[in-house]
Amino acid sequence: MNTCPSFDEGSLEKELEFARARVALLESRLRSVSGTGHLNTAGCWSQVDHFKRLVDDIDQGVLVLDQEYETVFINKNALQLFESDRLSFDLLKIFSSLTAEDQQNILNLVQSQQQSGHVELHEFSLRLPSGRSVDLRLKFTPLFRVDNGYDGVQVIITDITDDLRVRQALERSEKMYQALFDGAGDAIFVHEDGGTFVDANRVACERLGYSREELLSMTPYDLRVDKVITCMDAKPDESGAGAVKSIVHKTRTGEEIFVEVNSRKVYLNGDEKILTIARDISERVEADRRAVLNRQRLKALYEMSHMNESSARTFFEFAIRNSLELSESESGFIVQLEGHGSETWFRNWVSTSLFGGKKPVPQPSSLTECGVWNECIVQRTPVCCNQVGPDDNLHPFSAGSVKSYLALPVLEAGRVVAVAVLVNRKGGYEDDNVRNLRLLLEGMWNVICKKKSEEQVRKSLREKETLLKEVHHRVKNNMQVICSLLNLQTEYINDPQDLTLIRHSIDRVRSMAYVHEQLYRSDDLSCIDFGQYISSLGLRLVSSYGVADRIRFATRLETIKLPIEQALPCGLIVNELLTNAITHAFPPGQKWETQKVSVELSFSGGTVYMSVADNGIGYDGRERPGSLGHILVDTLVQQIDGNLQSRSEGGSRFELSFKLK
């Protein structure tokens, strides 16, 4: 493939001779084409020059080779593409710079054209003399003479470097789009408005069970469930914004899948399409359904726990009604079992339907009549059947009326104490139904047992309260007997001092008796209102000593509940201090404008504060230290871990403080 070498003086003549020979050959071919023996050479050369100028001005490279692959013509654009000129253009050098694979492909292509006559394309990369790489596309068009003899090839050369980069970028973009499209975790559909699918990703195909080709032949309406509008019909609004809704898809196998869809308008290649993203929310819907059932069950248990009724039948009626609602069963019954083995009998038989009406279901007389649901009693485990045979005995239900059933035993300490049977749930019974209803019935029985236990405790407590009140009443009566005996004894005592001692003893016994009297009259058998006790005790003492007309008894008392272990000693202390004030604070022969004895009682910071005061003569004339009254008060103060302070200023004042237990 020797082309235009560099010219020197010796080769110029040869090239001219070669050119003349080529011109003569072309003239001969033109004469054969025109059918004449002569040719207007000047006109032909004018047309050839015009053709060359046209070809030189086009934006593609043009190269014409003869049958020996010698260069016949090359235009300016081709020379610019190869960074060459007409004098230095060397086709063989350019061909040699190609890879061996490209060289062989071009040779095979050109050779095959001589037989086929087809136009062929070939693309390759070429490194130019400047070091820049270009991507070229060659279009080979074979040339044939009038006699169909092969006469060479015309090569149209196009620089596709920029086009190839754009195409590669587009391919990368398409691959990325396809990777994102198929790699998404949600099903994605592209479809016409009301027409067939244009595209669907891998998740959509796998979820629905169709191949991509099958989906592309379907319309959105082919996926709807029972004529319900599905996501494909959830059209966007006029602005193109997504319309979100939750619906149901139907797979190829008929399985129903809950999905949340978002549809919006998109433009692909200038055409308006609808893009729909469908997210599988079956697990969320199932979780919501379970949460609703759990809330209904907990609500039922809460209502049962706050029912004032305590009879098992009332709870059974409430439980079977809620069981039907939770399981969406048509009807059912619940019954309590008594006895053991063959001697088991029924109590509190309750049957109803989903709509609340009582079903006329007869109560079996024994377990042998119970049919197949007797298995749950024998096995002590739930028994479920969603395909009841025509010969299965489900007494007391009539034959053929039951399509599915669930029998649930209620256990207490491993023994079946009740059984509930539900029938005819649409779609059959599932594990969730068993779990929810079992928890409901077990909770119901726990509430029944708790109510029964609480009733027994209340009954026992009432009995103990009655007994304790009787004990306090008897203690009070016995102390009254002691006081009566001491009163009788005073009739035989002539010594005034002895008589005073006996009367003080009577007052002490009465103060203790009054504590027991208040306890059996009170609703609280462990504590008494000590403020009320002081008020009543003071009035009784003033009345007992006959000084109510000249000594005023004043109080300022808070309501403080004292336990009996503190009330008894405090009562004796108050009795001693009041008795001492009444008998010694106001001796005869002295005058006072007002004779007053006062008691104050308060509570602060866990401590009880009590004071007994008078406006009498003070300590003078009181019981001497070491007397029984002083010894008794000191002993009782120590018993309650208290602190007693006293002072004599304008009368006597005793202040007692102790911690409330």
C-alpha positions in Angstrom: 0.0 0.0 0.0 2.5 2.6 -1.2 0.9 6.1 -1.1 2.2 9.6 -1.7 5.9 9.6 -0.7 7.9 12.7 -0.3 8.9 14.2 -3.7 12.5 14.6 -5.0 13.8 15.5 -8.5 14.2 11.9 -9.6 10.8 10.6 -8.6 8.9 13.6 -9.9 8.9 12.4 -13.5 7.8 8.9 -12.4 4.9 10.4 -10.4 3.9 12.5 -13.5 3.9 9.4 -15.7 1.9 7.6 -13.2 -0.7 10.4 -13.0 -0.9 10.6 -16.8 -1.6 6.9 -16.9 -4.3 7.1 -14.3 -6.0 10.0 -16.2 -5.9 8.0 -19.4 -7.4 5.0 -17.5 -10.2 7.3 -16.2 -10.9 8.7 -19.7 -11.1 5.2 -21.1 -13.7 4.2 -18.3 -15.7 7.4 -18.9 -15.8 6.7 -22.7 -17.1 3.2 -21.9 -19.8 4.6 -19.6 -20.8 7.3 -22.1 -20.8 4.9 -25.1 -19.0 7.4 -27.3 -15.6 7.2 -28.8 -14.5 10.6 -27.7 -14.6 12.5 -24.4 -14.7 16.2 -23.6 -11.6 16.1 -21.4 -11.9 19.7 -20.2 -15.5 19.2 -19.2 -14.7 16.1 -17.2 -11.9 17.7 -15.4 -14.1 20.6 -14.5 -16.7 18.2 -13.0 -13.9 16.3 -11.1 -12.6 19.5 -9.7 -16.1 20.5 -8.6 -16.5 17.1 -7.0 -13.2 17.5 -5.1 -14.1 20.9 -3.8 -17.4 19.6 -2.5 -15.9 16.5 -0.8 -13.1 18.7 0.7 -15.7 20.9 2.4 -17.7 18.1 4.2 -17.1 17.6 7.9 -16.1 13.9 7.5 -13.0 12.4 6.2 -13.1 10.8 2.8 -10.5 8.3 1.6 -10.7 6.4 -1.7 -8.5 3.3 -2.4 -8.2 1.3 -5.5 -8.3 -2.5 -5.7 -4.6 -2.5 -4.7 -5.4 -0.4 -1.7 -3.5 2.5 -3.1 -4.7 6.0 -2.2 -6.8 7.5 -5.0 -8.2 10.4 -3.1 -8.2 11.9 0.4 -10.0 15.1 1.5 -8.8 17.8 3.8 -10.9 16.7 6.8 -9.3 13.2 6.6 -5.8 14.8 6.5 -6.7 16.9 9.6 -8.0 13.9 11.4 -4.7 12.0 10.8 -2.7 15.2 11.6 -1.0 15.0 8.2 -0.9 16.7 4.7 -1.1 15.5 1.2 2.7 15.2 0.8 3.5 13.4 4.1 0.3 11.2 4.3 1.4 7.6 4.7 -1.5 5.2 5.0 0.7 2.2 5.6 2.3 3.9 8.6 -1.1 4.7 10.0 -2.3 1.1 9.4 0.8 -0.3 11.1 0.1 1.7 14.2 -3.2 -0.1 14.8 -3.4 -3.2 17.0 -3.0 -6.5 15.3 -6.7 -7.3 16.0 -7.9 -4.0 14.3 -5.6 -4.7 11.3 -6.9 -8.2 10.9 -10.5 -7.0 11.3 -10.1 -4.3 8.6 -8.5 -6.7 6.2 -11.1 -9.3 6.7 -13.9 -6.7 6.3 -12.5 -5.2 3.1 -11.9 -8.7 1.5 -15.3 -9.9 2.4 -16.8 -6.8 0.7 -15.4 -7.8 -2.6 -17.8 -10.8 -2.6 -20.8 -9.4 -0.6 -20.8 -5.8 -1.7 -22.2 -4.8 1.7 -21.4 -1.6 3.4 -19.4 -2.3 6.6 -18.6 -0.3 9.8 -15.6 -0.5 12.1 -14.6 1.5 15.1 -11.1 1.7 16.7 -8.8 4.0 18.7 -5.8 5.6 17.1 -2.9 7.4 18.7 -1.9 10.4 16.6 1.7 11.8 16.1 0.9 14.5 18.7 0.2 11.8 21.3 -3.5 12.5 21.4 -5.8 9.5 21.1 -9.0 9.6 19.0 -11.8 7.2 18.4 -12.8 6.8 14.7 -15.6 5.1 12.9 -14.8 3.9 9.3 -17.6 3.2 6.9 -16.4 1.0 4.1 -18.3 1.2 0.8 -17.1 -1.1 -2.0 -16.7 0.4 -5.5 -17.5 -1.7 -8.6 -17.0 -1.1 -12.3 -19.7 -1.4 -14.9 -18.8 -5.0 -15.5 -19.2 -5.6 -11.7 -15.5 -5.9 -11.3 -14.1 -4.8 -8.0 -12.5 -1.3 -8.4 -11.6 -0.3 -4.8 -13.2 1.0 -1.6 -14.5 4.4 -0.4 -13.9 5.0 3.3 -15.9 7.6 5.2 -14.0 8.6 8.4 -15.9 10.1 11.4 -14.3 11.3 14.6 -16.5 9.8 17.3 -14.3 10.7 20.3 -16.8 13.0 21.8 -19.8 10.9 20.8 -18.1 7.8 22.3 -17.5 9.7 25.6 -21.1 10.8 25.7 -22.2 7.2 24.8 -20.0 5.8 27.5 -21.3 8.3 30.1 -24.8 7.4 29.0 -24.1 3.7 29.4 -22.7 4.3 32.8 -25.7 6.4 33.7 -28.0 3.7 32.4 -26.1 1.0 34.4 -26.3 3.1 37.5 -30.0 3.8 36.9 -30.6 0.1 36.4 -28.6 -0.8 39.5 -30.6 1.7 41.6 -33.8 0.6 39.9 -33.3 -3.1 40.5 -31.4 -2.6 43.8 -34.2 -0.7 45.5 -35.9 -2.4 48.4 -39.4 -1.4 47.2 -41.2 -2.5 44.1 -41.1 0.2 41.4 -43.4 0.4 38.3 -43.4 2.7 35.3 -46.6 2.7 33.2 -48.8 4.6 31.0 -51.8 6.4 32.4 -54.2 3.5 32.4 -52.0 1.6 30.0 -49.5 -1.3 30.2 -46.3 -1.3 32.2 -43.3 0.2 30.6 -40.8 -1.1 33.2 -40.7 -2.9 36.5 -37.8 -3.5 38.8 -36.4 -6.8 40.2 -38.3 -6.5 43.6 -41.6 -6.1 41.8 -41.0 -9.2 39.7 -39.9 -11.3 42.7 -42.7 -10.1 45.0 -45.5 -10.6 42.5 -44.0 -13.8 41.0 -44.0 -12.5 37.4 -41.1 -12.2 35.0 -40.2 -8.7 33.7 -41.5 -9.7 30.3 -44.8 -10.9 31.8 -45.3 -7.7 33.7 -44.6 -5.5 30.7 -47.5 -7.2 28.9 -49.9 -6.5 31.8 -51.9 -3.4 32.9 -52.2 -2.0 36.4 -55.7 -3.4 36.6 -54.4 -6.9 36.3 -53.0 -6.6 39.8 -56.1 -5.4 41.7 -57.8 -7.6 44.3 -61.5 -8.3 44.1 -62.0 -5.2 41.9 -60.6 -3.0 44.6 -58.5 -0.2 43.3 -54.8 -0.9 43.9 -51.7 1.2 43.9 -51.6 1.3 40.1 -54.9 3.3 40.2 -53.6 5.7 42.8 -53.1 8.5 40.4 -51.1 11.7 41.2 -52.8 15.0 41.5 -52.8 17.7 38.8 -49.4 19.0 40.0 -47.8 15.6 39.6 -47.3 15.2 43.4 -47.4 11.7 44.8 -50.7 10.2 46.0 -49.9 7.9 49.0 -52.3 5.2 50.1 -52.3 1.8 51.6 -53.8 -1.0 49.5 -53.5 -4.7 48.7 -51.6 -6.4 45.8 -52.3 -9.9 44.6 -49.4 -12.1 43.6 -49.3 -14.7 40.8 -50.2 -17.4 43.4 -53.1 -15.5 44.8 -51.3 -14.3 47.9 -52.4 -10.9 49.1 -49.7 -8.4 50.1 -50.4 -5.1 51.9 -48.4 -2.2 50.3 -48.1 1.5 50.8 -47.8 3.2 47.4 -46.7 6.6 46.2 -47.4 7.6 42.5 -46.2 10.6 40.7 -45.9 11.9 37.1 -42.5 11.6 35.4 -41.3 12.3 31.9 -39.3 9.7 29.9 -38.0 10.7 26.5 -40.5 13.6 26.5 -43.5 11.3 27.2 -45.5 11.6 30.4 -45.5 8.4 32.5 -46.6 7.4 36.0 -43.9 6.2 38.4 -45.3 4.1 41.3 -43.3 3.0 44.3 -44.9 0.2 46.3 -43.5 -0.6 49.8 -44.5 -3.9 51.4 -46.1 -3.1 54.7 -47.5 -6.6 55.4 -45.4 -6.9 58.6 -46.5 -3.5 59.8 -50.1 -4.2 59.1 -49.8 -7.5 60.9 -48.1 -5.8 63.8 -50.9 -3.2 63.9 -53.5 -5.9 63.8 -51.8 -7.7 66.7 -51.5 -4.4 68.6 -55.2 -3.8 68.1 -56.0 -7.3 69.3 -53.7 -6.9 72.3 -55.3 -3.6 73.2 -58.8 -5.2 73.0 -57.7 -8.1 75.1 -56.0 -5.8 77.7 -59.1 -3.6 77.7 -61.3 -6.6 78.3 -59.1 -7.8 81.2 -59.0 -4.3 82.7 -62.8 -4.1 82.6 -63.1 -7.6 84.1 -60.7 -6.6 86.9 -62.9 -3.6 87.8 -66.2 -5.4 87.7 -68.0 -5.4 91.0 -69.5 -8.7 90.2 -67.9 -11.8 91.7 -69.9 -14.6 90.2 -68.1 -16.8 87.6 -71.1 -16.8 85.3 -70.9 -13.0 84.9 -67.3 -13.3 83.9 -68.0 -16.2 81.6 -70.6 -14.1 79.7 -68.2 -11.2 79.4 -65.2 -13.4 78.3 -67.1 -15.4 75.6 -68.5 -12.2 74.1 -65.0 -10.6 73.9 -63.5 -13.9 72.6 -65.9 -13.9 69.7 -65.0 -10.3 68.9 -61.3 -10.9 69.1 -61.4 -14.0 66.9 -64.3 -12.9 64.6 -65.9 -16.2 65.2 -69.6 -16.9 64.4 -70.5 -18.4 67.7 -69.2 -20.3 70.7 -69.6 -21.3 74.4 -67.7 -21.5 77.6 -68.4 -23.8 80.6 -66.8 -24.5 84.0 -65.9 -28.0 84.9 -66.3 -29.6 88.3 -65.2 -33.0 89.5 -62.7 -35.4 88.0 -62.6 -38.0 85.2 -65.9 -39.7 84.4 -67.6 -37.9 87.3 -66.9 -34.4 85.7 -70.0 -32.2 85.4 -70.7 -28.8 84.0 -71.4 -25.4 85.6 -72.1 -21.9 84.4 -72.8 -22.9 80.7 -72.8 -19.7 78.6 -73.2 -19.7 74.8 -73.6 -16.8 72.4 -73.1 -15.6 68.8 -71.0 -12.8 67.3 -74.0 -10.5 67.2 -74.8 -11.0 70.9 -77.8 -13.2 70.6 -78.0 -16.2 72.8 -77.8 -19.4 70.8 -80.1 -22.2 71.8 -77.3 -24.7 72.3 -78.2 -27.4 74.7 -75.7 -28.2 77.5 -74.2 -31.7 77.2 -75.0 -34.0 80.1 -71.5 -35.6 80.2 -68.1 -35.4 78.6 -68.8 -38.4 76.4 -71.2 -36.3 74.4 -68.8 -33.5 73.7 -67.3 -34.9 70.5 -63.9 -34.0 69.2 -63.5 -30.9 71.3 -63.3 -33.2 74.3 -59.7 -33.7 73.2 -58.6 -30.3 74.6 -59.9 -31.5 78.0 -58.1 -34.8 77.8 -54.9 -33.4 76.4 -55.0 -30.2 78.4 -53.9 -28.2 75.3 -55.7 -26.1 72.6 -57.2 -28.0 69.7 -57.8 -26.3 66.4 -59.3 -27.6 63.2 -59.9 -25.5 60.0 -61.3 -28.4 57.9 -64.1 -30.1 59.8 -65.3 -33.3 58.2 -69.0 -34.0 57.7 -68.8 -36.9 60.1 -67.0 -35.1 62.9 -69.0 -34.8 66.1 -69.0 -31.3 67.5 -72.0 -31.7 69.9 -73.8 -29.6 70.9 -73.5 -27.9 67.4 -75.6 -29.4 64.8 -74.0 -31.6 62.1 -72.7 -29.7 59.1 -73.0 -26.3 60.7 -69.3 -26.1 61.7 -66.6 -25.5 59.2 -63.7 -24.7 61.6 -63.4 -24.6 65.4 -61.0 -23.8 68.2 -61.2 -25.4 71.7 -59.3 -23.8 74.5 -58.9 -25.3 78.0 -58.4 -23.1 81.1 -55.9 -24.6 83.5 -55.4 -24.2 87.3 -52.5 -26.1 88.9 -52.5 -28.4 85.8 -56.2 -29.2 86.1 -58.7 -28.2 83.5 -61.3 -25.9 85.3 -63.1 -24.5 82.2 -63.2 -24.8 78.4 -64.2 -22.4 75.7 -65.1 -23.5 72.1 -65.4 -21.0 69.2 -66.6 -22.0 65.7 -66.6 -20.7 62.1 -64.0 -18.0 61.8 -63.6 -16.7 58.2 -60.3 -17.9 56.9 -59.8 -20.3 59.8 -58.0 -20.0 63.1 -54.3 -19.0 63.4 -51.7 -19.1 66.0 -52.4 -15.5 67.0 -56.0 -16.4 67.7 -54.9 -19.2 70.0 -52.3 -17.0 71.8 -54.7 -14.0 72.3 -57.7 -16.0 73.4 -55.6 -18.2 75.7 -54.2 -15.1 77.4 -57.7 -13.6 77.7 -59.3 -16.8 79.2 -56.3 -17.3 81.6 -56.6 -13.7 82.6 -60.3 -14.1 83.1 -59.8 -17.1 85.4 -57.1 -15.2 87.3 -59.5 -12.4 87.9 -62.2 -14.9 89.1 -59.7 -16.5 91.5 -58.5 -13.1 92.7 -62.1 -11.9 93.2 -62.9 -15.1 95.1 -59.7 -14.8 97.2 -60.5 -11.1 97.9 -64.0 -12.0 99.0 -62.6 -14.7 101.3 -60.1 -12.2 102.7 -62.8 -9.6 103.2 -65.0 -12.2 104.9 -62.2 -13.3 107.2 -61.3 -9.7 107.9 -64.9 -8.9 108.9 -64.9 -11.9 111.2 -61.6 -10.8 112.8 -62.9 -7.3 113.2 -66.0 -8.5 114.9 -63.9 -10.7 117.1 -61.5 -7.9 118.0 -64.3 -5.5 118.8 -65.8 -8.1 121.0 -62.4 -8.5 122.8 -62.2 -4.7 123.4 -65.8 -4.7 124.5 -65.2 -7.5 127.0 -62.0 -5.8 128.3 -63.9 -2.5 128.7 -66.7 -4.4 130.6 -64.2 -6.2 132.8 -62.6 -2.8 133.7 -66.0 -1.4 134.5 -66.6 -4.4 136.8 -63.3 -3.6 138.5 -64.4 0.1 138.9 -67.7 -1.0 140.3 -66.0 -3.3 142.8 -63.7 -0.5 143.9 -66.7 1.8 144.3 -68.4 -0.7 146.5 -65.2 -1.0 148.5 -65.2 2.8 149.2 -68.3 2.4 151.3 -66.3 0.5 153.9 -63.3 2.9 154.0 -63.3 5.6 156.7 -59.9 7.0 156.2 -60.1 10.0 153.8 -56.5 9.5 152.5 -57.3 5.8 151.7 -60.5 6.9 150.0 -58.6 9.3 147.8 -56.2 6.6 146.7 -59.1 4.3 145.8 -60.8 7.0 143.8 -57.5 7.7 141.9 -57.2 4.0 141.1 -60.8 4.0 139.8 -60.0 7.0 137.5 -57.0 5.2 136.2 -58.9 2.0 135.4 -61.7 4.1 133.7 -59.1 5.9 131.5 -57.9 2.6 130.2 -61.4 1.3 129.8 -62.3 4.3 127.8 -59.5 3.5 125.4 -61.0 0.1 124.7 -64.4 1.6 124.4 -63.3 4.0 121.7 -61.5 1.1 119.9 -64.6 -1.2 119.6 -66.7 1.8 118.6 -64.3 2.9 115.9 -64.0 1.5 112.3 -60.2 1.3 112.8 -59.4 -1.2 115.4 -55.7 -0.4 115.6 -55.8 3.4 116.3 -58.0 5.9 118.1 -58.6 9.6 117.7 -56.6 10.8 120.7 -57.9 14.4 120.4 -61.4 13.2 120.8 -60.3 10.9 123.6 -58.7 13.8 125.6 -61.8 15.9 125.2 -64.1 13.2 126.5 -61.8 12.1 129.3 -61.4 15.7 130.6 -65.1 16.3 130.7 -65.7 13.0 132.5 -63.0 13.8 135.1 -64.4 17.3 135.8 -67.9 15.9 136.1 -66.7 13.0 138.3 -65.0 15.3 140.8 -68.0 17.7 140.9 -66.0 20.8 139.8 -67.7 21.4 136.5 -69.4 24.6 138.0 -66.1 26.2 139.0 -63.3 24.8 136.8 -63.4 25.5 133.1 -61.9 22.8 130.9 -60.4 24.2 127.7 -58.8 22.3 124.8 -57.0 23.0 121.5 -56.7 19.6 119.9 -55.7 18.3 116.5 -57.0 15.0 115.1 -54.2 12.5 115.7 -54.5 8.8 115.3 -52.5 7.0 118.0 -52.0 3.2 117.9 -53.2 1.3 120.9 -49.6 0.7 122.2 -49.2 4.5 122.6 -52.8 5.4 123.3 -53.0 3.4 126.6 -49.9 4.9 128.3 -50.7 8.4 127.0 -54.3 8.1 128.3 -53.0 7.2 131.8 -50.5 10.2 131.6 -53.3 12.6 130.7 -55.5 11.1 133.4 -52.8 11.6 136.1 -52.0 15.2 135.0 -55.6 16.2 134.8 -56.5 14.6 138.1 -53.6 16.3 139.8 -54.6 19.7 138.4 -58.3 19.2 139.4 -57.6 18.0 142.9 -54.5 20.2 143.9 -54.3 23.3 141.7 -57.2 25.2 143.3 -57.2 24.5 147.1 -60.2 25.8 149.1 -59.8 29.1 150.9 -58.2 30.9 147.9 -60.1 32.9 145.3 -59.4 33.0 141.5 -61.2 35.0 138.9 -61.2 32.0 136.6 -60.2 28.4 137.4 -58.9 26.9 134.2 -57.4 23.6 133.2 -56.3 23.3 129.5 -54.9 20.6 127.2 -53.2 21.2 123.8 -52.4 18.5 121.3 -50.5 19.0 118.0 -48.4 17.1 115.5 -45.3 18.2 113.5 -42.5 16.4 111.8 -43.4 13.0 113.0 -43.6 14.1 116.6 -46.6 14.5 118.9 -46.7 17.5 121.2 -49.0 17.5 124.2 -49.3 20.0 127.1 -51.5 20.0 130.3 -51.6 23.4 132.1 -53.6 25.2 134.8 -53.6 28.7 136.4 -53.6 27.4 140.0 -51.0 27.6 142.7 -48.2 25.9 140.9 -46.2 23.1 142.4 -47.1 24.1 146.0 -49.6 21.8 147.4 -49.1 19.1 144.7 -48.3 15.5 145.2 -44.9 15.1 146.6 -42.1 13.7 144.5 -41.9 9.9 144.9 -45.7 9.6 145.2 -47.5 6.9 143.1 -48.8 9.5 140.6 -45.3 10.9 139.9 -43.8 7.4 139.6 -46.6 6.3 137.3 -46.1 9.3 135.0 -42.3 8.9 134.8 -42.7 5.2 134.0 -45.3 5.7 131.3 -43.2 8.5 129.7 -40.2 6.1 129.5 -42.5 3.4 128.0 -43.4 5.6 125.0 -39.8 7.0 124.6 -41.1 10.5 125.4 -39.8 13.6 127.0 -41.6 15.4 129.8 -40.8 19.0 130.8 -42.6 21.0 133.5 -42.6 24.6 134.8 -44.5 26.6 137.4 -45.2 30.2 136.3 -48.7 31.5 137.0 -49.7 27.9 137.5 -48.3 24.6 136.4 -47.5 23.4 132.8 -46.4 19.9 131.8 -45.2 19.4 128.2 -44.8 15.9 126.7 -43.3 15.0 123.3 -42.8 11.7 121.6 -42.4 10.1 118.2 -45.6 8.8 116.5 -45.3 5.1 115.6 
